Amino acid sequence: MLNREFRILVINPKSTSTKVGIYHNEVLILEKTIEHDLEMLNSFENISDQYGFRKNDILETLDMEGINISRLDAVCGRGGLVRPIEGGTYIVNPSMLKDLRSGYSGQHASNLGGIIAFDIANALNIPAFIVDPVVVDELNPVARISGFPLIERKSIFHALNQKAVARRVSRELGILYEELNLIIAHLGGGITVGVHKNGRVIDVNNGLNGDGPFSPERAGTVPAGDLVSLCFSGGFYRSEMMKKLIGQSGLSGYLGTNDRVKVEKMIEKGNTDAERIYTAMAYQVAKEIGAASTVLYGKVDAIVLTGDLAYGKVLVNEISERVNWIADIIVHPGENDLQALAEGALRVLRGEEQAKNYD
């Protein structure tokens, strides 16, 4: 099937919008961001109930753009909060649909990716896939131990982008992903640093509400005792504290913005507080990369910086200066989710890898 041409619809639901793309093999021929009616979205009791409304918006948009969906060979949706699974491309099956609809590991708009993909694909009698959801779990047993017996470390990270970038780097280096040792730092609204050993992410910080460097919106690791005291101070509800840790910390908490460009302009204008906090974020990322290198006994083929923050030269330079003695730095800025989804589906359609079953 290597020479056959494939057309793929990819779907990436966000909180109030859905990004869709049509790919002809690796070539993007249409990309649209569909902004959904907020009043309609809010009328649904659960996120999973939105799927029919969002699906209709998608189909109407494709029709207006002149896309004949009968020519599709597959539909690939963003993987949601399913059960922990190893990386790869998965066929959407009834068991997965059940977990996506119930929110097995939590409610999130990404859960809709597989549901909508299945619904559209099923009507066309073509396969539906998800690729490398955020709950990809390939941790070494020792990496699960937190030090506090009531809590186990979890693998929740930017698996889709990290895995896609890892494969891209492997092609550039001419070495199979399964033979590489990489440290990949996804720098976005959340920051995750993954240790990729022979095609598996054997250690990574929890990017949802866990540990690691602080980011534009999230606190990362904070002193546990002080956090416990704050939680029991009587000044905050649980929901308020979670919002502070996940959405109102990091750059946003210190500087009032999560926008990298604005922070860098603040620094250019001589704002010393902005410079101090921005440097501290780079410092924490570099420290996490340094710690990750010990997992690989220092045998690191490359360090990769990716995500939207990797467009920032100031941040990239600050991190690189601290860790370039470990290995060469490769920068792949951006978060090319649609491309990663299409590539995952293509590998299966071309017979380069076997689609995995979720059970």
Sequence and secondary structure as in RCSB ss.txt:
>XXXX:A:sequence
MLNREFRILVINPKSTSTKVGIYHNEVLILEKTIEHDLEMLNSFENISDQYGFRKNDILETLDMEGINISRLDAV
CGRGGLVRPIEGGTYIVNPSMLKDLRSGYSGQHASNLGGIIAFDIANALNIPAFIVDPVVVDELNPVARISGFPL
IERKSIFHALNQKAVARRVSRELGILYEELNLIIAHLGGGITVGVHKNGRVIDVNNGLNGDGPFSPERAGTVPAG
DLVSLCFSGGFYRSEMMKKLIGQSGLSGYLGTNDRVKVEKMIEKGNTDAERIYTAMAYQVAKEIGAASTVLYGKV
DAIVLTGDLAYGKVLVNEISERVNWIADIIVHPGENDLQALAEGALRVLRGEEQAKNYD
>XXXX:A:secstr
 TT   EEEEEEE SSEEEEEEEETTEEEEEEEEE  HHHHHT SSGGGGHHHHHHHHHHHHHHTT  GGG SEE
EEE  S S B SSEEE  HHHHHHHHHTTT   TTHHHHHHHHHHHHHHT  EEEES TTB    GGGGB SSTT
 B    S HHHHHHHHHHHHHHHTS GGG EEEEEEESSSEEEEEEETTEEEEE  TTTS SS  SS   S  HH
HHHHHHTSSS  HHHHHHHHHTSSHHHHHHS   HHHHHHHHHTT HHHHHHHHHHHHHHHHHHHHHHHHTTT  
SEEEEEEGGGG HHHHHHHHHHHTTTS EEEEEB  HHHHHHHHHHHHHTTSS  B   
